[in-house]
Amino acid sequence: MFRVRRTGVVAAVLLAAVAGAPGPTQAQQEPAGSARPAGQVSAADAGSGLPKGWSVTGEGAARQLVWRSDEPVPVSDAGVAFYDGDRFLGRPAGTADGRSFRLALGTAPLANPTGLQARTGARRLDAAGAETGGSAGPAGPGAPPSIAARPPSPSPANSVDPGKPGHYRTATGDYDLPSVRLPGLARRVEMHAVVVAPTNAPGHRPLVLFLHGRHATCYSGHGHDTTGAWPCPTGTRSIPSYRGYLADQKLLASQGYTTVSIAANGINGQDYAAEDGGAQARSSLVRQHLARWAAWSAQPASAPPIVRRTAPADLARVLLVGHSRGGEGVNRAAMDSQYAAPADQDGYHGPVRWHIRGTVLIGPTLFGQNPAPDVPSATILPGCDGDVSDLQGEMYLDATRGVGSGTALHSAVYMVGADHNFFNSEWTPGQAQAPAEDDFWNGDTPDRVCSPGTATRLTARQQQTAGATYIAAAARLFVAGDDRVRPLLDGSGRRAPSAGPARVLTHAVGGRRTAAFLPDAQVSVDGGRLCEEVTEVVSAACLGSGRGVSPHFASWAASDEPGRHAVALRWTAAGSTVRVRRDRTVSLAGSQALALRLIVPPNSRDNRFDIRLTDTSGHRATLGQVRLDGLPGTDRTASYWGQEVRLPLTAAARAGVDPHRVKALEIVPRTRSGQAWLVDAWGWRAGTAPVRAADLVRVDLGRLTVDEGDAGVRTYHVPVRVTGHGSGTVRLFVADPDTGRTTSREVTVRPGGEVPDVAIEVRGNKRYGYDVAHDVFVKAVHGAVTGAFRGGVTARNDDAAPTVLVTPAAASATEGHSLTWHVKLSEPADAEIAADVVVLPVTSGAELSTTDVDPRWLTTYSAEAPLPSRPLSRLRGLSLYADIPPGRTSAEITVPVVADTLTEPAETVRMRLRVYEGEDGTRRNGPEFTGTVHDPA
């Protein structure tokens, strides 16, 4: 078999743009290298039906889906995701060179092999200029598809505006410390940062630490050339991503905060293979810097000059700000500061001499869906995020419900018209030193909400100003304890004038809220349905495939995730009541209002609902009516987002409803038809609650890597570590490497108690193949946190790869015939043996040229025309691959030659086979071979 993988035609597009918007399903958060089931078809999914650049290799549990690009895929926070049509398959494991990506399939068939896609966000990586998503933009009753709803009247201004600069003078400077080693990373990581701090502020000042996200690491200064290498290769410079928050730092420093933004290119250049996407490494780096600041606070004379020049830091008042994967990193740092990580996984082993009061997370990832439940947070969700396009950062709220003490406020700040990159000026065109871009991918068709110049899209400056304002709001609430800024973050519907024209919506969980109606197994629904947020069963799903994207329904490691529900409403007549009841009574005693998070379809208008409460004695009260317009959205945005509405409980008191014994919540649509989703409902009180960190259990999974052996079956046990205090509940998910499906169970864990046992069977054989990963995942349910959320047992291939030989079948031919060689293996393998062919200049005589070969063959394998005639070795785009499928031992290479009427000397083509070895795609040179073409006798 000899075929082409001509994916290099998208190289120029890839280098110009990194990520797009979401397709109809969520893509970014699947752990690297695992797949979810792809549906059932009986047809084989390998062979000529696969798109160019794709192959299926291996057999049984070792079966893998492989996509290979001729050019490195640029670095992004979301990473690469594989799709089968609109069905999300998973996040593949990439290789160090950024060209090859492999996803374990097991025996799961592909439902639509011709529809395979590699994406980052919704941007196609395997086809030039292609866009994903084909549905019309989400719309509600009476709204045309894909038309953004008209902007509402501005919300009332808040009494305090945190975006106003303070009166302190500031100083700016860098420090550069010896690099550090972090577990799992082969090369040392820099300890470099920029400090902006007040010079005339009294006493010790709160410390705000910024951590940037995953971006290209180095640039050449020539055109758009960037790389993800580390250290930076000779002739390139490090991209100063850490300097991208200087405007935020200067605002905060003028208000009296000491700020530091740290560099993390050393992690970005090495986290491609990390099971957690680099979260633990980033946490270690953050705490390494905090430890230095604690030491400098105790011994000021040992501090760098910029630290000595400015106000000393108060390590008892620390705010962490993280962008994208930096958000997940600072979340893990907050968790690790409360509940210690396993020493062998952690890169900081000293004492915790700081207190993290809160986090700000900007367009963050949360691959583990494992937020720190008892650390207050504000998560900025960019409405036009083209990188982390499913807005999975919503899980920093939703995944805390019922886990910890519930006293920490967790806020979501939905910023209409903001993209992912522009929060960092070093990722912003026109401001950055290195090449930069708008991450929202326009493709061939402008987006009605997010393309630059639309009424809803923010400019870079507008976005940065709004971002700085809401970072300052979080600092003022979480660190300074100023409750007057809380209405900007907790769903109270107030705006900050300093944020300018940005339309910002917020909602929150925790704080002084009391759980009322949280859709779960203890809830029953009449007139609607209890839908599943993450499921393969379309009829049970809250949003079916192709219906749009909701940050609340962000998927995880499992294709079906028990315990995650919402209430789906669909009506065709006004007055159709949906009743939600719990199996126990609800207490709203002490609450001032009922707060609901309701999703209505994007672009829908004038959705109106009456809200009622009923107690166990039958007393009923209509609290009032709420009205909602859908967020501006298209099929490329994650706009199915819950808006917070509140109704005072005064009507319930007048009607005699017992606040201690509430039985049911009724939602009565007052529009003619439509649909909506209830995320949850809470009793609400004004004010900020004192944060009480619960004594939680911490669970971390490990991974065993074992040799598969030559025969027989061996049983291994997944390492599960339980630390912390008290007792908690987690859910364990075990993935079947053959089918990709997961099974799960809830288990109770306590330090010193019985550790959950996950047994894995490994079968031995004597044939070369790929490693087989038996993956296990863990998620907190109650009274627990999870650090290393993914582990398992990897059965390592321990058999040598077969020898690859090239033998001539017709290495000498006359014009009008073909040159042919056989590529042979010394023995069969259980994995595809992949190789490519490079044409080398001949050492003597005439070389076979572009006009000597079949023009159709030339166009197919190089996308170039025969004229002007030139030697084959000068073609940059010639892309030839010779792959031997599993179980077979040979392939054929053929170069068809055309006949002409010219009298010519013998012409030679000189080739070299290059063989790809192992799952990391390491390429080594194989044998050279030649062929000669003669004129007919």
N, C-alpha and C positions, 0 to 999 in steps of 0.2 A: 504494500500500500504506500502510495506517495501522494501527499496532499499539501495544500498551501494553508497557512494561517496568516492571511494578509490583514492583520489588525493595525499595522503601523500607519495606515491612512488617517487615523484619528489623532496622530501624535501632536500635530500642531494645535488641534482643538484642545487636547488635554493640557498642554503646557500653558494655554491661555486661560483656562477655566477649570476649577477644581471640583465644584459640587453644584447640585441643583436642588429642586424642590421635591417633596415626597410624591410618590405614586399613590395608588389607592390602598396600599397596605404599608405597615410600618417596617422599616428595614434596618435601622442602624444598631439595634441593641443586642442582636444575637451574638453570643460569644464566638470568637473566631474559630473556624474549622469544623463546626458542626452544622448539620442540616436538619430541617424539619421535613416531615413527609410531604411528598409532592403530588399526591393524588394517585389514582389507580388507572393504569392502562396496561393492556396486555402486550402491546407492541414493544419491541426492543428499543432502548433509547440511545444506543450507541450507533456509530456508523455514519453514513453519508448524510443522514437527516440532521445532524448537528450543524449549527452555524459555524462559519469560519472562526478559527481561534479557539474552539471548544473541543474537548474530548472527555470521554468517560473511561477511566482506567481502573484496573484492579478488579477483583471478584469478591463476592460475598461481603463480609464485614469490611474488607479492605477497599471496597469500591469507592472511587472518588470522581468528583466533577472538577475538571481543570479548565481554566481559561488562561491563555498566555498572550501578553501584549508584546509587540516588537519594541515598544518604548516604555520606560518606567512610568508608572501611574503616579501622578503628583500626590503629595501628602495631604490628607484631610483629617478632620477630627472624627467624622462618621466612619471613614474607611470604606472599603468595597463591600457591596452586597450582591448576592446572586438572586435572580428571579427566574421563575418558569412562567412566562407570560406575566400576569399580575400577581402570581403567588410567590410570596417571599420564601426563599429556600434557606437562607442563612448567610452569615458572614464568613468568607473563606479565610484561611490562613495564607498570608503572603510570604514571599521570599525576600531576602535582604536586598535584592536588586530591584524590587518593585515591579517585576514583570510577570511573575507566575503566581497564580492564586488557586488553591485547592480546597475543596469542600467535601467532607466525608458524606457519602450518600448511603452506605450500606446497600441493602437490597431494595430500598425505596425506589419505585420507578418514577420517571419524569412524565408528567401529564402531557406536556407539550414541548418535546425536544427542540422543535424549530423555533420556539419562542424564548429560548434562553437569553438572558440579558445580564450584563455586569453593570452595576450602577454605583454612583456615589450620590446620595440623595435620590433624585429622579433623573439625574443626568446619565445618559448612556455612555459607557466607556468603550463598548465594543462595536460602536457604529457611529460614524461621523455625523454630528449634528442632530442625532436622533433625540427625541424627547419621549418621556414616559407618560403614562396616563392617557386615556383616550376618552374618558367620560366627560360629559358636559360639566361645567362647574356646579358644585352643590348649590341647590337653591331651595327655597321654601315656598309656601303657598303665595301665589300672586307675584313672585319675583322672577324675572327672566334669568335663564341660566348664565352663570359667570359674570353677572353684573354686581358690582359692589354696592352694598346698601348705602344710602345717603348718610353722610356724617351726622351724628346727633348733635344737639346743642351741647356746648362745652359744659363739663361738670363744674360744680361750684369749686372755687379756689379754696385750698386748705388754709388754715389760720397761720401756719408756719411753712415757709418755703425753704427746704434744705439745700436748694441749688444756688443760693446766693453766696458769693465768696465772703469769707471771714476777713478779719482785720489783722491777722498775724502775718509778719514777713516770713518768707520761706527761703530755703537754700536747697540746691540740687547737686548731687554727686554720686558717683559709682563706688562700689567696693568690689574687690576681686580676691577671693580666698582660695587656698589649695583645693583642688577638685576632690571628689569623694567617690568611693565605690559603693554601689547599691546592688543588692541581691538580684540575680537574674539578668544583669546587664554586664556585658563583657568589657566595656570600656568605661573609663571614669567619667563622671558627670561634673560639669562646671558649678562653681559656687560664686556666681556673679550676680550683681543686683544694682539697681538705681534707687537712691533714697531721695525723697522730697519731704522736708520736715520744717516745722516752724523754728525760727531762731529766737523769738522773743516771747514764747509762751511760758507761763509759770509752771513749775512742778514737773512731774512725770506725765507724759502724754500717752493717750491710747495708741496702740500700734495697729495699722492696717497693712496686711500683706497681700500682694497681688501675684497670681500665677497664671501665665498665658497658656493657651491651648496647643494642640498639635498642628503644626504648620511646617512648611519646608524649613530646613535648617540652614542652608548655605546658598549663596548666589554668586555668580561670576562677574556681574556688572555688564555683561554683554547680552542685550536683548532680554528675553524672558527666561533665561536659563536659571533654574533652581534645582536643588537636590535635597534628598532626605538623609544624606550621609552624615556620619559623625565619627571622628572629628572631621572638620571641613577639609576637603581635598586641597592640595596645593593649587593656588591660583583662584581660590574662592574665598568669600568672607562669610562670617556667621550672620544670619539674619537677626537683627536686634528686636525680636518680638517682645522682649521684656520691657522695652521702652515705649510700648504702644499705649500705655495708660497714664502718660505724664499729665494730661489734662485733668483726669480724675484725681491723680495724686496731688496736683497743685491746688485744686478746689478743697480737698480734705485738709491739706496742710495749712491752708489759710484759715481753716476753721479750728485748728488746734490739734490735728492728728499727725503723728509721725507715720510716714508711709514708706514701704519698700516693695519694689516689684522685682521678682527674681527670674533668672534665666533658666530654661529647662530644655534647651536644644539637645543636650546629651541624652535625655530620655526620649524626646521625639525621634531621634535618629536610631533608637534601639528597641522601641516598644512594639514593633510590628508582630512579634511572636509572643508577647505577654498574654497570659490567659485572661487577665483583668484589664487589658488595654493600657497598662502602665499605671493604674491607680495607686497601687502600693508604693511603687517607686516615687511617684509624685508626692505622696504623703510623706515618705522618708525625707525627700529633699526639703519640703516645707519645714518639717520639724528640725532638720539640721540647721536651717537658717534661724528658726526660733530659739534654738539652743544657743547659738552665737549671740543673739540679741539679749538673752537672759544673762549670759556671761558678761557682756558689755555693760549691762545695767548694774551688775554687781561690781565690776571693775572698769570704770569708764576710760581709764588710761590705756586699756588694751584695745579699744575700739578703733576702727578705721577713721581717717580724718573727717569724712562727711558726717559720721555718727557723733563724733566729739563736738562738731560745730553746731549741732542742732539740739533741740530739747530731748532729754532722755526719755526712753520708752517705758511705759507701764505695762509689764507683761501680764498683769492681772486683768487687763482689758484689751483683748485681741479680737480683731475682725479679720476673717479670711475672705478674699475675693478671688474667684476662679472663673476663667473663661473656657468654655467647651470642655475638653478633657481636663483642663485645669480645674474646672468646677468639680468634677468627680474626684480629682486629687485633693482639693481642700476639704471636701466632705469626708474623705477617708482620713485626712489628717485630724479633723475634729473627732472622728470616731476613735482613732488610734490614741488620741490624747486622753480619752476617757476610759477606753477598754484596750489594753495593750495587745498589739499584734504578735503572732508567733515570732520568736527571735530569729529563726532561720529565714523568714520571709521579709523581715523588716530591716531597714537601713539606718535606723536610729535606735540606740540602746541606752541612752542616758535618762536622767530624771525628767519629768514633765514639770517645768518651772514656769508655766504660763496657763492662762485660762482663756479659752476661746468662747467669746460671748455670742458669736453668730457668724453666719456665712452669707456671702452674696454669690450667686451662681448665674453666670451669663451664658445663655444658649448651651447649657451643659449636657454632657453625656451622663448616663447612669446605667452602664451596661449591666451592673449587678443588681439594679433596683434595690439598693441597700443603703438608704439614707441614714444619717445619724439622727435618730428621732428626737432626742432631747437637747439639740443645739438649734436655736432659732435660725431661720433661713429666709432669704428672699431670692426667688428664682426669676430671672428675666427671660421671657419667652419671646424671641423675635418672630413677628408674624410672617416675615419673608425670609426665614432662615433657609438657605439653600444647602447647608452642610448637615447639621443635626436636624434634619427637616421634619422629623416626626414629633419634634418638641418633647422628647422623652423626659426632659427635666421636670415635667409635671409630676413625675413619680417622687420628687423630693417632698411633695405634699401627700399625694394619695397613698404612697407606700409607708407613711408614718402612722396612719390611722390605726389605733388600737395596739400599737407596738410598744411605746414607751409610756412616760407619765402623762403625756398629752398637754403639758403646760407650755411647751415651746411653741411660739407662733411660727407657722410656715406659710409664706406668702408666695403667690405667683403673680408676676407682673407681665401681662400680655401687651407687647408694644406693636401696634399695627404699623406695618410698613418698614420695620427694621430688618436688616439682613444679619447674617452671622458675623461677617468679618469686620464690619466698620466700627464695632466697639473697640477695636485695636487699631490705632492710627498706623502702625507698621504693617497692617494687612489691608490698608486703604489706598487705592490709586490716588496719586497726586499728593499724598502725605508720606508714603513709605519710602525708605531708602532702597529696598529691594523690590523686585517685581511684585505687584499686588493686583487684586481683582475683586469685583463684586461677585460674591459666591452664588447669588441667585441667578440661575442659568436661564437666559431668555430663549435660547435655541432659535428656531426659525420663526416662532410666533410670539409676539410680545404678550406678556401676561397683564391682564386688566387691573390687577391689584399691585403687583410687585415690580413690574418693569420700571426703570427710572423714568421720571417725568409724569407718571400717573398721579392722580390726586391723592392716593393713599400712601404712596411710597415716600419715605423720608430721605432727605439728602444725608450725606455722611456727617456733616456738621450738626444737623438737627438730631440725628441719632446719637451722636457722641454726647451732645449736651443733655439729652434726655437720660442717657445711661448714667452720666455723672450725677445727675440730680437724684436718681433713685438709689444709686450706691450710697450717696450722702444721707439719704433718708434712712436706709438700713443702719448705717453707722450711728446716726442720731438716736434711733430707737433701741437697737440691740446693745450698743456700747454706752452711749450717754444716758440712756433711760428716759428720753423725752417722749412721753406718750402723745404729745401734740402732733407728731408726724405719723402716728399709727394709721390714721384714716387714709394716708396715701398708699398703704400697703395691705390693708386687711379687708378690702372689698367694700369700704364705706362710700366709694364713689366720689372722692375728692381728687382734685388735680393740683399739680405743682406748677405755678406760672413759669418757673425757670425752665421747665421742660419744653417750652415753646409750643409749636403746633402739633407735637406728637400726641396721638390718641392712645392713652394708656388705660387699660382695665386691670383690676386686681381682684383676686379672691384669696381666701386663706382657710387653713384648718388650724386647730390647736389654740393656744392662748387661753382665753377665758370662755371658749366654747364648750358646750356639753353635748356629747353624742346623742342624737335623737333618732334619726332614721338613716342608717348606713346600710345600703343594700348588701345583704349577705344571706347565708343559709337560714338565718332566723327571721327573715322577712317574707311575707306573702303579699301578692299583688292581685287585685281585682280590677278589671277594665284595662289593664296594660299587661306587661310581662316583665319578669325578672330576666334580663338578658345577660349573656356572658361576654365579658370584655375581650377575652382572648380565647378563641376556639376555632377549630377547623370546620365546625358544623355551621353552615351559613344561616340556617333557620334559627339557630340559637344565639347567633352573634348580635351584639348591639348595633354594629355597622357591618353589613355584608361587604364582600369583595367588590371594589369599584364604586363604593358609595361615598368615599371620602376618608379623611384621616382625623382621628381625635387624639390629642395628647393623653387623654385619660385612658385610652385603650392601647397604649404603647405595649407592644409584645415583648417577650423576654426569651428565655431559653427554651421554653416549652410551647408546643403547638396548642395544647389545651392547658389552661391554668385554673384549677379549681379555686374558688373563694373570691374571685374578682367579678363583681356584678354591678349593674346599674339598672334603673327602671326605665323601660322603653314605653313611650306613649305614642299612639297613632290614632287619629280620630277623623271621622268624616262628617261629624255634626257637632255644633257647639253644645256644650253642656254634658258631654260624655265624661263621666267621672272616673278617675283612676284613684283607687284606694290602696294605700300602702300601710301594712300592719306588721308589727313585731310580735314575736311569740311571748314577750314580756312587756310590762308597761314601761312607758318612757317618762322620765321626770324632767320637766322644764322649770322646776322651782328655782327662783333666783335669776332666771333669764329675762332679758328685756325684750327680745325679739326672736323670731324664728328666721334663721338664715338658710337659704337653699342655694345649691349650685345647680343651675339648669342649663342644658345645652339646647340651643335651637339651631336649625340648619343655617349655614352661612348664606348671607344675602337675603334671608327671609325678613319680612317686615311685620310689625304690629302683631306679634304673638302675645296674646293676653290670656292670663290664667287666674282664676279665683283659687285661693288657698284656704283650706279648712282644717281644723283639728277637732277630734272627737275623743272624749274620755271614756273610761270603763262604765260610767253610769249612763252613757248615751247623750250627754251634753255635747252640743256641736256649736262651733263658732266659725264664721267666715272672717279670717284675719284681714282680708283685703284682696286687691287685685294687683298683679304685677304685669308689666309690659316689657317685652324684649324684642330688639332687632338682632338678627344674626350678624356675626362678624363679617367683614369683607373677606371673601375667599374665592378661590378657583380650585380646579382639580389638582393644583400644584402647591396648595398651602394646607396646613393642619389647623383648620378653622372651626372644627366641631369642639368648641371649648366652653366649659361651664362658666356662666356668668353668675355672680353672686347677687341675690336679691334678698331683702329683709322686710319682714312685716312685724310691727309691734304686737305684743301679746295682750295689749289692753282690751281688745275685743273679746279675747278668750276669757279674761277675768270677768268682764261684764256678763258674758253668757253663762257663767258658773262652771266653766271647764276646770276640772281639778288639775293644776299643773304637776302634781305628783303622780298622776295616774292617766297620762295621755295614752290612748290606744291606737289611733289611726291618723294618718295624714291623707287628706284628699286634695287632688289637683284637678281642677275643672277647666278645661280649655273653653275660651269664649270666642274663638275664631272658628270659621266654618269648617276648616279641615287643616290637617298638618301633622307634625310629629315633633317630639322633643324627648329629652332624656334627663332623668333626675340622677345626678351624681351622688348627692347626699344632702341631709338636712341636719341642722344643729341648733341648739339653744345658744343665743349670743348675748354677751354682756360687754359693755364698753370697758376700756382699760387694758392694761398690760399685766399679765399674770407673772408672779415670780417664777422663774424657771427652776424646776426641780428635776435633776437627773435621776432616773430610776436605776436601781441596781439590776443590771441586765446581764444575761448570759451572752457570751460571744462564741460564735461557731465559725471555724475556718476549715475548709477542705484542703487536702493535699493531693499530690499526684505521685503514684508509683510508676516507674518506668522499668519494665521487666523484659527479659529476652523471651521470645515466644517459644523457644525450644524446638526440638526436631519432631516430637511426637507426643501424644497424650494430652490430657487436660489438667491444668493446674488452677487452683483457686487462690485468689488474692483478695485482700480487704482494703478498701479505700481509707486513707488516713483521714480521720475526723477528730479535730481538736476542740474541746469545750473548755472555756475559761470564763472568768467573770464571777458573778454572784447570783444567787437565787435560782429560780427555775423558769424556763421559757419553753415556747413552742416554735418549732420551725417546720417547714415543709421540704422534704427531700425529693428531688426528681432524678430518676435514673433513665438515661437514654439508651435505647437498644441500638447498637452499632449496625445491625443488619437492616432495620426498618427506619431508623431515625426517630421513632416515636418514643415519648417519655411516659413513664408511670410515676406516680407520686404517692407519698404518704406523709401525714403529720406525725411528728415524734416530739416527745417531751425530753428536754435536755437540761442537765444541771452539772456544774463542775463537781468532779469526783464521783459522779454517778455512772451508770452504764452508758457507754458511747454507742451511738447508732451504728449498726453493722451493715455495711454494704459489700456484699461478696461478689466478685467478678471472676468468671471462668475464662481462661485463656487456652486456646488450642495451638499446639505446635505443628510445624511442617518443615519441609526441607527445600522449599522453593522461595526464590527472591520475591519480595512483595513490599508493600508499604506498611508502615506502622499502623496499628489499629487502636484508636482511642475509644475507651469505654468511659463516657463522660457522666459525671454526677454534678448536680447543682443543688444549692440550698438557698432558701429565702425565709426571712423572719416572718412570723405570724403574730406572736405576742411575747413580750418579756425577753426579747433576744435581739441581738444584732448579728449580722453576718459580714465578715471581712472578705476572705478568699472564698467567693461564692461558687467557684467552679473547681473541680478536681476530678479524680478518677484513677484509672489504671490504663497505661499505654503499653500495649504489647509491641515491643520493638522487633522489627525484622532483624534476624541475626544470620541471614544467608547472604552470601556474596552475589553481587549482580553478575549476570552472564557476560561473557566476553562478546564484544561486537566486532564483526569482521565485514569487510566489503570485498566481494569477488566479482570479476567482470563476467557479464553474460554476453555483451556485444560492445566491447570497449573500442572496437575499430569498425567504422561503418562508412558506407558511401553516401553521398548526398541523396536525400529522398528517403532515408531510413532513420532509425533511432539508435542512439547510444543507450545502453542498458547495463545496470549493475545490480547485484543482489546484496542486500544488507542482511547478515545472518547472525543469529545468536548461538552461543555454544550450548544453551539449554533453554527450555521454556521458563517463563516467569509468571508470577501472579499479578504483576503490575505492568502497565505499558512501559516499554523502553522507548523514550523519546529522543530524537536526534534531529538536528538541522544540518543543512549543507551550505557551505560557504564556497564561493568561486574565487580562486586565487589567480594572480597573474602567472602566465606561463614563464618558464625560465629560459626558453629558447624557441625560435620559430614563430609561426603565425598563431594567433589565438582565435578561437571560435567567437564570432561576433553576433550582435543583435539581429543582423539581416541573414544569418545562417540558420536560425532556428525558426520553428513554426511561430508565426506572429500571434496566434491565439494563445499558445503556451506562454509566450513572453508576456502578453497582457495579463493573463490570469495570475502569473506568479510574480510580476513586478509592477503592474499597472503602468508600464512605460511602452512607448511606441518603438518600432524597429529603427526608424530614421531619426537622426543621422546614425549611420552605422558606427558602432563602438564595441570594444571588447566586452564580453560578459562580465569580467571581473570589475568593470568600472560602474556597474549598475548598483546604486545604493539601495534600491528598493527590492532587489531580488530576494524573495523569501521562500525557501524550500525546506520542507520538513519530511523526514522519513521516520515514521513511527511504527513500532511493532506491537500489536495489541496483546493483552494477556493471553497466555496459552499458546501463542504462535511463535515461530522461530525465524521468520523472514519477512522482508519487505523488498520492494523494487523501486529503483530510481531510473527514470527514463527522461532523456532529452531528445525530442523529435527534431530532426534536421531537414531543411527544405533543399530541393534541388534548384540549381541555377545554371546558366549557360556560360559562366565565366570559367576561364582556366586559372586554377588557383593551386598554390602549394598545399600540402597537408596542414590542417588546422587542428589545434589541440585545445581541450578544455581541462583545466586542472582544478580539482575539488578536494575539500576536506570535510569529513564527517565530524560533527561536534555532538557529543552525547551528554544528555542531561541526567545527572545522577541524584538519587534520593529525593525526598519531598521538598528539600530546600531549593531544588532546581540548579544545583551546582553544575556548571558546564565544563567539560574537559575536552581537549582535542582528541579526536579519534584518528583513524587511518586516512592518509591521502590516497587519491586515485585519479587516473587520467583517462581521457578518451580522445580518439583521433578520427577526423573526418577526411575522406579522400574524394577527389573527383571520380565520377564513374569511369570505368575502363574504356 
